[in-house]
Amino acid sequence: MLVLTRKVNESIMIGDEVKITVVEVKGDQVKLGITAPRNIAVHREEVYEEIQRENRLASQSAAVGQELDPARRK
């Protein structure tokens, strides 16, 4: 893991298109501003993990549905 030190209003770049700026530091919280193209998804980690979990469940449900569908049986 790369660890960088930044102050308020300082930024880091990820590639050519993603810019992360430290907006505010208050106590143990850091507020970040993220500038990225619309085609790049940006989520808090806990939201991303929930999306992944839901996708796995949907995939499993679809697979079970296909197994039970008599039209798909040969």
One Martini backbone bead per residue (centre of mass of N, CA, C, O) as a GRO file, in nm:
protein
   74
    1MET     BB    1   0.096   0.037   0.023
    2LEU     BB    2   0.038   0.361  -0.040
    3VAL     BB    3   0.166   0.643   0.146
    4LEU     BB    4   0.028   0.969   0.193
    5THR     BB    5   0.090   1.316   0.245
    6ARG     BB    6  -0.164   1.562   0.325
    7LYS     BB    7  -0.316   1.866   0.293
    8VAL     BB    8  -0.518   2.100   0.283
    9ASN     BB    9  -0.574   2.134  -0.068
   10GLU     BB   10  -0.445   1.874  -0.140
   11SER     BB   11  -0.329   1.637  -0.392
   12ILE     BB   12  -0.405   1.351  -0.594
   13MET     BB   13  -0.316   1.127  -0.857
   14ILE     BB   14  -0.500   0.898  -1.075
   15GLY     BB   15  -0.364   0.918  -1.319
   16ASP     BB   16  -0.526   1.151  -1.546
   17GLU     BB   17  -0.850   1.161  -1.408
   18VAL     BB   18  -0.789   1.134  -1.091
   19LYS     BB   19  -0.888   1.346  -0.815
   20ILE     BB   20  -0.763   1.394  -0.478
   21THR     BB   21  -0.895   1.598  -0.213
   22VAL     BB   22  -0.832   1.775   0.070
   23VAL     BB   23  -1.084   1.948   0.246
   24GLU     BB   24  -1.095   1.811   0.549
   25VAL     BB   25  -0.994   1.826   0.903
   26LYS     BB   26  -1.172   1.648   1.177
   27GLY     BB   27  -1.011   1.496   1.377
   28ASP     BB   28  -1.078   1.159   1.259
   29GLN     BB   29  -1.165   1.319   0.998
   30VAL     BB   30  -1.181   1.297   0.634
   31LYS     BB   31  -1.232   1.515   0.364
   32LEU     BB   32  -1.310   1.426   0.029
   33GLY     BB   33  -1.232   1.504  -0.306
   34ILE     BB   34  -1.372   1.383  -0.624
   35THR     BB   35  -1.231   1.364  -0.953
   36ALA     BB   36  -1.427   1.207  -1.215
   37PRO     BB   37  -1.536   1.027  -1.440
   38ARG     BB   38  -1.845   0.881  -1.497
   39ASN     BB   39  -1.711   0.587  -1.575
   40ILE     BB   40  -1.614   0.610  -1.272
   41ALA     BB   41  -1.647   0.444  -0.992
   42VAL     BB   42  -1.751   0.586  -0.668
   43HIS     BB   43  -1.696   0.443  -0.339
   44ARG     BB   44  -1.749   0.339  -0.056
   45GLU     BB   45  -1.649   0.052   0.075
   46GLU     BB   46  -1.925  -0.045   0.199
   47VAL     BB   47  -2.081  -0.007  -0.065
   48TYR     BB   48  -1.915  -0.187  -0.251
   49GLU     BB   49  -1.956  -0.450  -0.088
   50GLU     BB   50  -2.266  -0.455  -0.122
   51ILE     BB   51  -2.271  -0.470  -0.427
   52GLN     BB   52  -2.113  -0.735  -0.448
   53ARG     BB   53  -2.311  -0.905  -0.284
   54GLU     BB   54  -2.559  -0.859  -0.464
   55ASN     BB   55  -2.431  -0.975  -0.722
   56ARG     BB   56  -2.385  -1.259  -0.615
   57LEU     BB   57  -2.682  -1.323  -0.545
   58ALA     BB   58  -2.795  -1.278  -0.831
   59SER     BB   59  -2.622  -1.492  -0.969
   60GLN     BB   60  -2.724  -1.732  -0.803
   61SER     BB   61  -3.026  -1.699  -0.870
   62ALA     BB   62  -2.995  -1.731  -1.177
   63ALA     BB   63  -2.876  -2.016  -1.172
   64VAL     BB   64  -3.116  -2.151  -1.031
   65GLY     BB   65  -3.331  -2.067  -1.240
   66GLN     BB   66  -3.204  -2.225  -1.479
   67GLU     BB   67  -3.223  -2.510  -1.349
   68LEU     BB   68  -3.554  -2.487  -1.314
   69ASP     BB   69  -3.593  -2.446  -1.616
   70PRO     BB   70  -3.750  -2.646  -1.846
   71ALA     BB   71  -3.657  -2.503  -2.117
   72ARG     BB   72  -3.338  -2.570  -2.051
   73ARG     BB   73  -3.389  -2.852  -2.086
   74LYS     BB   74  -3.290  -3.168  -2.264
   0.00000   0.00000   0.00000
